[in-house]
Amino acid sequence: MQGGVKSLKDKHYRPKPLLTKREREVFELLVQDKTTREIAEQLFISEKTVRNHISNEMCFETHILR
């Protein structure tokens, strides 16, 4: 490791996950055809938070597909 930056050769290197754990949970429920209300109730979060997670996932996907 040089200059404090981890390299791919560093055996302890772990890339940052593409989505957070919560974003993945929301996405998994979304593909099960759950509504934002159902997702919010199941995960004990607000519908607005669910929509934010969905928006983050869509922004992520847009960047990947470019």
VMD Tcl script that builds the backbone (N, CA, C; Angstrom):
set m [mol new atoms 198]
animate dup $m
set s [atomselect $m all]
$s set {name element resname resid chain x y z} {
  {N N MET 1 A 0.846 -1.167 0.000}
  {CA C MET 1 A 0.000 0.000 0.000}
  {C C MET 1 A 0.891 1.229 0.000}
  {N N GLN 2 A 0.667 2.112 -0.960}
  {CA C GLN 2 A 1.488 3.304 -1.077}
  {C C GLN 2 A 0.640 4.541 -0.804}
  {N N GLY 3 A 1.170 5.465 -0.002}
  {CA C GLY 3 A 0.489 6.729 0.237}
  {C C GLY 3 A -0.892 6.603 0.852}
  {N N GLY 4 A -1.151 5.531 1.561}
  {CA C GLY 4 A -2.443 5.375 2.220}
  {C C GLY 4 A -3.573 4.918 1.304}
  {N N VAL 5 A -3.282 4.632 0.060}
  {CA C VAL 5 A -4.309 4.187 -0.878}
  {C C VAL 5 A -4.206 2.680 -1.025}
  {N N LYS 6 A -5.327 1.990 -0.858}
  {CA C LYS 6 A -5.320 0.537 -0.995}
  {C C LYS 6 A -5.285 0.163 -2.466}
  {N N SER 7 A -4.491 -0.810 -2.783}
  {CA C SER 7 A -4.422 -1.292 -4.162}
  {C C SER 7 A -5.173 -2.602 -4.276}
  {N N LEU 8 A -5.425 -2.992 -5.516}
  {CA C LEU 8 A -6.110 -4.259 -5.754}
  {C C LEU 8 A -5.298 -5.446 -5.276}
  {N N LYS 9 A -3.984 -5.264 -5.130}
  {CA C LYS 9 A -3.116 -6.344 -4.680}
  {C C LYS 9 A -3.157 -6.527 -3.172}
  {N N ASP 10 A -3.654 -5.518 -2.455}
  {CA C ASP 10 A -3.756 -5.575 -0.999}
  {C C ASP 10 A -4.774 -6.660 -0.632}
  {N N LYS 11 A -4.336 -7.663 0.135}
  {CA C LYS 11 A -5.233 -8.789 0.439}
  {C C LYS 11 A -6.429 -8.377 1.301}
  {N N HIS 12 A -6.394 -7.197 1.906}
  {CA C HIS 12 A -7.508 -6.733 2.726}
  {C C HIS 12 A -8.409 -5.751 1.976}
  {N N TYR 13 A -8.131 -5.544 0.690}
  {CA C TYR 13 A -8.906 -4.605 -0.109}
  {C C TYR 13 A -10.308 -5.136 -0.343}
  {N N ARG 14 A -11.297 -4.303 -0.088}
  {CA C ARG 14 A -12.689 -4.637 -0.393}
  {C C ARG 14 A -13.307 -3.434 -1.085}
  {N N PRO 15 A -13.778 -3.613 -2.318}
  {CA C PRO 15 A -14.395 -2.485 -2.997}
  {C C PRO 15 A -15.680 -2.065 -2.287}
  {N N LYS 16 A -16.011 -0.782 -2.391}
  {CA C LYS 16 A -17.234 -0.264 -1.788}
  {C C LYS 16 A -18.432 -0.899 -2.492}
  {N N PRO 17 A -19.436 -1.359 -1.726}
  {CA C PRO 17 A -20.625 -1.944 -2.360}
  {C C PRO 17 A -21.301 -0.926 -3.278}
  {N N LEU 18 A -21.888 -1.404 -4.358}
  {CA C LEU 18 A -22.545 -0.522 -5.308}
  {C C LEU 18 A -23.814 0.087 -4.720}
  {N N LEU 19 A -24.529 -0.684 -3.931}
  {CA C LEU 19 A -25.731 -0.203 -3.249}
  {C C LEU 19 A -25.581 -0.474 -1.761}
  {N N THR 20 A -26.216 0.367 -0.960}
  {CA C THR 20 A -26.197 0.110 0.479}
  {C C THR 20 A -27.060 -1.105 0.787}
  {N N LYS 21 A -26.905 -1.619 1.972}
  {CA C LYS 21 A -27.717 -2.773 2.400}
  {C C LYS 21 A -29.201 -2.425 2.311}
  {N N ARG 22 A -29.563 -1.239 2.766}
  {CA C ARG 22 A -30.973 -0.826 2.765}
  {C C ARG 22 A -31.485 -0.648 1.340}
  {N N GLU 23 A -30.670 -0.075 0.462}
  {CA C GLU 23 A -31.086 0.076 -0.935}
  {C C GLU 23 A -31.336 -1.284 -1.574}
  {N N ARG 24 A -30.490 -2.254 -1.257}
  {CA C ARG 24 A -30.707 -3.618 -1.779}
  {C C ARG 24 A -32.000 -4.207 -1.231}
  {N N GLU 25 A -32.287 -3.982 0.057}
  {CA C GLU 25 A -33.532 -4.493 0.646}
  {C C GLU 25 A -34.741 -3.892 -0.056}
  {N N VAL 26 A -34.701 -2.577 -0.286}
  {CA C VAL 26 A -35.801 -1.907 -0.979}
  {C C VAL 26 A -35.944 -2.464 -2.389}
  {N N PHE 27 A -34.833 -2.601 -3.089}
  {CA C PHE 27 A -34.861 -3.107 -4.456}
  {C C PHE 27 A -35.447 -4.522 -4.514}
  {N N GLU 28 A -35.046 -5.384 -3.596}
  {CA C GLU 28 A -35.556 -6.755 -3.581}
  {C C GLU 28 A -37.071 -6.780 -3.395}
  {N N LEU 29 A -37.590 -5.910 -2.539}
  {CA C LEU 29 A -39.041 -5.844 -2.338}
  {C C LEU 29 A -39.727 -5.226 -3.544}
  {N N LEU 30 A -39.081 -4.266 -4.160}
  {CA C LEU 30 A -39.640 -3.607 -5.340}
  {C C LEU 30 A -39.825 -4.599 -6.479}
  {N N VAL 31 A -38.838 -5.462 -6.697}
  {CA C VAL 31 A -38.958 -6.446 -7.782}
  {C C VAL 31 A -39.955 -7.552 -7.447}
  {N N GLN 32 A -40.370 -7.617 -6.186}
  {CA C GLN 32 A -41.440 -8.542 -5.790}
  {C C GLN 32 A -42.804 -7.878 -5.970}
  {N N ASP 33 A -42.798 -6.712 -6.647}
  {CA C ASP 33 A -44.010 -5.965 -6.977}
  {C C ASP 33 A -44.711 -5.380 -5.746}
  {N N LYS 34 A -43.921 -5.053 -4.707}
  {CA C LYS 34 A -44.468 -4.401 -3.517}
  {C C LYS 34 A -44.625 -2.911 -3.807}
  {N N THR 35 A -45.617 -2.284 -3.196}
  {CA C THR 35 A -45.793 -0.841 -3.332}
  {C C THR 35 A -44.849 -0.124 -2.379}
  {N N THR 36 A -44.679 1.182 -2.589}
  {CA C THR 36 A -43.818 1.940 -1.679}
  {C C THR 36 A -44.381 1.893 -0.258}
  {N N ARG 37 A -45.695 1.907 -0.139}
  {CA C ARG 37 A -46.321 1.819 1.191}
  {C C ARG 37 A -45.999 0.480 1.856}
  {N N GLU 38 A -46.128 -0.613 1.099}
  {CA C GLU 38 A -45.834 -1.943 1.648}
  {C C GLU 38 A -44.367 -2.066 2.050}
  {N N ILE 39 A -43.485 -1.539 1.215}
  {CA C ILE 39 A -42.051 -1.585 1.521}
  {C C ILE 39 A -41.771 -0.789 2.790}
  {N N ALA 40 A -42.344 0.410 2.876}
  {CA C ALA 40 A -42.142 1.268 4.051}
  {C C ALA 40 A -42.610 0.561 5.323}
  {N N GLU 41 A -43.773 -0.045 5.270}
  {CA C GLU 41 A -44.308 -0.749 6.441}
  {C C GLU 41 A -43.429 -1.933 6.824}
  {N N GLN 42 A -42.977 -2.682 5.842}
  {CA C GLN 42 A -42.162 -3.869 6.129}
  {C C GLN 42 A -40.799 -3.497 6.708}
  {N N LEU 43 A -40.203 -2.384 6.226}
  {CA C LEU 43 A -38.863 -1.997 6.668}
  {C C LEU 43 A -38.880 -0.951 7.784}
  {N N PHE 44 A -40.077 -0.546 8.209}
  {CA C PHE 44 A -40.221 0.452 9.277}
  {C C PHE 44 A -39.544 1.778 8.927}
  {N N ILE 45 A -39.767 2.218 7.684}
  {CA C ILE 45 A -39.261 3.512 7.226}
  {C C ILE 45 A -40.411 4.257 6.552}
  {N N SER 46 A -40.222 5.525 6.264}
  {CA C SER 46 A -41.281 6.303 5.617}
  {C C SER 46 A -41.325 6.007 4.122}
  {N N GLU 47 A -42.473 6.312 3.520}
  {CA C GLU 47 A -42.599 6.138 2.076}
  {C C GLU 47 A -41.617 7.049 1.335}
  {N N LYS 48 A -41.384 8.241 1.874}
  {CA C LYS 48 A -40.428 9.176 1.270}
  {C C LYS 48 A -39.027 8.556 1.245}
  {N N THR 49 A -38.646 7.887 2.320}
  {CA C THR 49 A -37.336 7.226 2.370}
  {C C THR 49 A -37.266 6.108 1.328}
  {N N VAL 50 A -38.350 5.374 1.175}
  {CA C VAL 50 A -38.398 4.328 0.146}
  {C C VAL 50 A -38.181 4.957 -1.228}
  {N N ARG 51 A -38.893 6.058 -1.500}
  {CA C ARG 51 A -38.746 6.731 -2.792}
  {C C ARG 51 A -37.320 7.242 -2.993}
  {N N ASN 52 A -36.700 7.738 -1.916}
  {CA C ASN 52 A -35.304 8.191 -2.015}
  {C C ASN 52 A -34.377 7.036 -2.384}
  {N N HIS 53 A -34.580 5.886 -1.753}
  {CA C HIS 53 A -33.749 4.713 -2.058}
  {C C HIS 53 A -33.943 4.286 -3.516}
  {N N ILE 54 A -35.178 4.289 -3.974}
  {CA C ILE 54 A -35.463 3.922 -5.365}
  {C C ILE 54 A -34.782 4.904 -6.306}
  {N N SER 55 A -34.865 6.186 -5.980}
  {CA C SER 55 A -34.221 7.220 -6.798}
  {C C SER 55 A -32.707 6.997 -6.841}
  {N N ASN 56 A -32.096 6.693 -5.696}
  {CA C ASN 56 A -30.657 6.422 -5.649}
  {C C ASN 56 A -30.294 5.222 -6.520}
  {N N GLU 57 A -31.137 4.201 -6.486}
  {CA C GLU 57 A -30.885 3.006 -7.284}
  {C C GLU 57 A -30.964 3.333 -8.772}
  {N N MET 58 A -31.934 4.169 -9.146}
  {CA C MET 58 A -32.094 4.537 -10.552}
  {C C MET 58 A -30.914 5.391 -11.020}
  {N N CYS 59 A -30.448 6.291 -10.178}
  {CA C CYS 59 A -29.276 7.108 -10.529}
  {C C CYS 59 A -28.061 6.214 -10.700}
  {N N PHE 60 A -27.917 5.243 -9.822}
  {CA C PHE 60 A -26.799 4.300 -9.909}
  {C C PHE 60 A -26.863 3.549 -11.223}
  {N N GLU 61 A -28.043 3.038 -11.559}
  {CA C GLU 61 A -28.210 2.244 -12.770}
  {C C GLU 61 A -27.950 3.096 -14.008}
  {N N THR 62 A -28.363 4.345 -13.993}
  {CA C THR 62 A -28.146 5.242 -15.120}
  {C C THR 62 A -26.659 5.431 -15.370}
  {N N HIS 63 A -25.872 5.576 -14.300}
  {CA C HIS 63 A -24.436 5.749 -14.446}
  {C C HIS 63 A -23.761 4.479 -14.964}
  {N N ILE 64 A -24.258 3.329 -14.559}
  {CA C ILE 64 A -23.676 2.056 -14.985}
  {C C ILE 64 A -23.934 1.815 -16.468}
  {N N LEU 65 A -25.126 2.190 -16.948}
  {CA C LEU 65 A -25.506 1.899 -18.319}
  {C C LEU 65 A -24.909 2.872 -19.346}
  {N N ARG 66 A -24.262 3.914 -18.887}
  {CA C ARG 66 A -23.660 4.879 -19.824}
  {C C ARG 66 A -22.420 4.340 -20.460}
}
mol reanalyze $m
mol bondsrecalc $m
mol representation Tube
mol addrep $m
